[in-house]
Amino acid sequence: MLHSRIIAATAGAIVIATLALATAHATGPRMEAELDARARKAIAAAGGNGITARFTTRAGWATRHPLMRGGDELSDPVRARTARMVAQIPGVGAVHWANSSGLAARLEEAPHPLHCQDDVNALLHSRTIRFQEGSASIDPASEQLVDEVAEALRPCLGSIIAVTGHTDKSGLEQSNVALSLSRAEAVRDGLLARGIPADGLRARGLGSKKPVEGLDPEDPANRRIEFSVIASVPVRPTPVDVPGPR
């Protein structure tokens, strides 16, 4: 009997991971196509002839943080204007140049913190950061999602980012609060490992106090991690990269 339960639990975990990956592959190309079309229009409007923006990572994952190439014959002001216009497209995060020597330029206006939060909310709309059952260990299948969350938060470095853990109402509330905090801290540590500064991160656990609106408090879907960008203190470098020497 125990052996059968283990097999069933393992099969369930595999199904969940497969569905998560399938959802990512289904929504990723659509997002990439939409941002690519908007970027082409922005580049043309900026006069950035020959410049391209790629919305996929080296591993082939769709990303909101485009890599800019080309336009070597254009002036630096034109290339910079083109990058700014691409960065202003709703849903686009940090903009990088393939031949850049590093993030160095300062935007005339600081990035609005909610832009980063919107990016993270979009990532978590159809996917969830999952944990091993009854523990604060992040499921290996969710590591890719944590990577993407870190990238989405990177343009808002200097802001205060709250990582909040929630549980459903099953079990003792004292234990729920402790588990939700441990999971929030695990995600915070994951962001630290990916280069998000510790001084901008806050972790807290609310247990089952704030269930998802419209859900039964005991619904497992209440087990979640939420992110809130609650303050903005612009720092250098900024989200728009400067092209390197040509």
C-alpha positions in Angstrom: 0.0 0.0 0.0 2.8 2.4 1.0 4.6 1.6 -2.2 1.5 2.3 -4.3 1.1 5.7 -2.6 4.7 6.6 -3.3 4.3 5.7 -6.9 1.0 7.7 -7.1 2.6 10.7 -5.5 5.6 10.5 -7.8 3.3 10.2 -10.8 1.3 13.2 -9.7 4.5 15.3 -9.3 5.6 14.3 -12.8 2.2 15.3 -14.2 2.3 18.7 -12.4 5.8 19.4 -13.7 4.9 18.4 -17.2 1.8 20.6 -17.2 3.9 23.5 -15.9 6.5 23.1 -18.7 3.7 22.6 -21.3 2.1 25.9 -20.1 5.5 27.7 -20.3 6.1 26.4 -23.8 2.5 27.4 -24.9 2.6 30.9 -23.5 6.3 31.7 -24.1 6.2 31.7 -27.9 3.0 33.9 -27.9 4.6 36.4 -25.6 7.8 36.4 -27.6 5.9 37.0 -30.9 3.8 39.9 -29.4 6.9 41.6 -27.9 8.9 41.1 -31.1 6.1 42.7 -33.2 6.0 45.7 -30.9 9.7 46.0 -30.8 10.0 46.1 -34.6 7.5 49.0 -34.7 9.4 50.8 -32.0 12.7 50.3 -33.7 11.3 51.6 -37.0 9.8 54.6 -35.3 13.1 55.4 -33.6 15.0 55.2 -36.9 17.0 52.2 -35.8 17.5 50.7 -39.2 19.4 47.4 -38.9 18.8 47.0 -35.2 17.1 43.8 -33.9 15.8 42.8 -30.5 15.8 39.1 -29.6 13.3 37.9 -27.0 14.7 34.5 -26.3 17.5 33.4 -24.0 20.5 31.3 -25.1 18.7 28.2 -23.8 15.7 29.1 -26.0 13.3 30.3 -23.3 11.1 33.3 -24.1 12.2 36.4 -22.1 11.0 39.9 -21.5 14.6 41.2 -21.5 15.7 41.6 -25.1 19.2 41.4 -26.5 19.8 44.3 -29.0 22.1 43.8 -32.0 23.1 45.7 -35.2 22.8 49.3 -36.3 26.6 49.7 -36.2 26.5 52.4 -38.8 24.0 54.5 -36.8 25.0 57.3 -34.4 25.1 56.5 -30.6 22.2 58.9 -29.9 20.0 57.0 -32.4 20.9 53.6 -30.9 20.3 54.9 -27.4 16.9 56.3 -28.4 16.0 53.0 -30.1 16.8 51.1 -26.9 14.8 53.4 -24.8 11.8 53.1 -27.0 12.0 49.3 -26.9 12.3 49.5 -23.1 9.1 51.6 -22.9 7.0 48.8 -24.5 4.6 47.4 -21.9 5.9 44.1 -20.6 9.5 44.7 -21.6 12.1 44.5 -18.9 15.9 45.3 -19.0 17.4 45.9 -22.5 20.9 44.7 -23.2 23.3 45.2 -26.1 25.2 42.3 -27.5 28.4 44.3 -27.7 27.9 46.1 -24.4 30.7 46.6 -21.9 28.1 46.6 -19.1 25.0 48.6 -17.9 26.2 52.1 -17.7 23.7 54.7 -18.9 21.1 56.5 -16.7 17.5 56.9 -18.0 16.1 60.4 -17.8 13.3 58.9 -15.7 13.7 56.2 -13.1 11.8 52.9 -13.9 8.4 52.7 -12.2 8.6 49.9 -9.7 5.2 48.5 -10.7 6.6 47.6 -14.1 8.7 45.0 -12.4 5.9 43.8 -10.3 3.7 43.5 -13.4 6.4 41.4 -15.1 6.5 39.0 -12.1 2.7 38.8 -11.8 2.6 37.8 -15.5 5.2 35.1 -14.9 3.2 33.7 -11.9 -0.2 34.0 -13.6 -0.1 30.5 -15.0 2.8 29.0 -13.0 3.6 28.6 -9.3 6.8 28.3 -7.4 6.4 24.8 -5.9 8.0 23.2 -2.9 8.6 19.7 -1.7 5.5 18.6 0.2 5.5 19.9 3.8 8.9 21.5 3.5 10.6 24.8 2.4 12.8 23.1 -0.3 12.0 24.6 -3.7 11.0 21.9 -6.2 13.7 21.5 -8.9 11.0 21.9 -11.5 10.5 25.5 -10.2 14.1 26.6 -10.4 13.6 27.9 -14.0 10.7 30.0 -12.8 12.8 31.5 -10.0 15.5 32.4 -12.6 12.8 34.3 -14.6 11.5 36.0 -11.5 15.0 37.2 -10.7 15.5 38.6 -14.2 12.1 40.4 -14.1 13.1 42.0 -10.7 16.6 43.0 -11.9 15.5 46.3 -13.5 14.1 47.5 -10.1 17.3 46.9 -8.1 17.3 49.6 -5.4 13.6 49.0 -4.7 12.4 47.2 -1.6 11.0 43.8 -2.7 8.7 41.9 -0.3 8.6 38.1 -0.7 5.4 36.8 1.0 4.6 33.2 1.7 1.0 31.9 2.1 -0.6 28.6 3.0 -4.1 27.1 3.0 -6.0 26.7 6.2 -5.3 23.0 6.8 -3.2 22.3 9.9 -2.3 24.5 12.9 -2.0 28.2 12.1 1.2 28.5 14.1 2.7 25.8 11.9 1.3 27.4 8.7 2.9 30.8 9.6 6.3 29.1 10.2 6.1 27.1 7.0 5.0 30.1 4.9 7.9 32.2 6.3 10.4 29.4 5.7 9.3 29.2 2.1 9.5 32.9 1.6 13.0 32.8 3.0 13.9 30.0 0.6 12.8 32.1 -2.3 14.6 35.1 -1.0 17.8 33.0 -0.7 17.2 31.8 -4.3 17.0 35.4 -5.5 20.2 36.2 -3.5 22.0 33.4 -5.2 20.9 34.9 -8.5 22.4 38.3 -7.8 19.5 40.2 -6.2 21.0 42.3 -3.3 20.1 41.3 0.2 19.4 44.9 1.4 16.4 45.1 -1.0 14.7 41.9 0.0 12.2 41.3 2.8 10.7 37.9 3.6 7.5 37.3 5.6 5.0 34.5 6.2 1.3 35.1 6.6 0.1 31.5 6.9 -3.5 31.2 5.9 -4.5 34.8 6.8 -5.0 36.0 3.2 -6.5 33.3 1.0 -6.9 34.0 -2.7 -10.1 35.9 -3.3 -12.9 33.6 -4.2 -11.2 30.4 -3.1 -12.1 28.2 -0.1 -9.5 28.9 2.6 -8.6 25.1 2.6 -8.0 25.0 -1.1 -4.4 24.0 -1.8 -4.2 26.8 -4.5 -3.8 29.2 -1.5 -0.2 27.8 -1.1 1.7 30.5 -2.9 4.5 33.0 -3.0 3.7 36.7 -3.8 6.1 39.5 -4.6 5.5 43.2 -4.0 7.7 46.1 -5.1 6.9 48.5 -2.2 9.5 51.3 -2.7 11.7 52.7 -5.4 15.2 54.0 -4.9 16.8 54.3 -8.3 20.4 53.1 -8.5 23.0 52.7 -11.2 23.1 50.7 -13.5 19.8 51.4 -15.2 17.6 49.0 -17.2 18.8 50.3 -20.6 22.3 49.2 -21.6 24.7 51.4 -23.6 26.2 50.0 -26.8 29.9 49.1 -26.4 32.7 50.6 -28.5 32.5 50.0 -32.2 
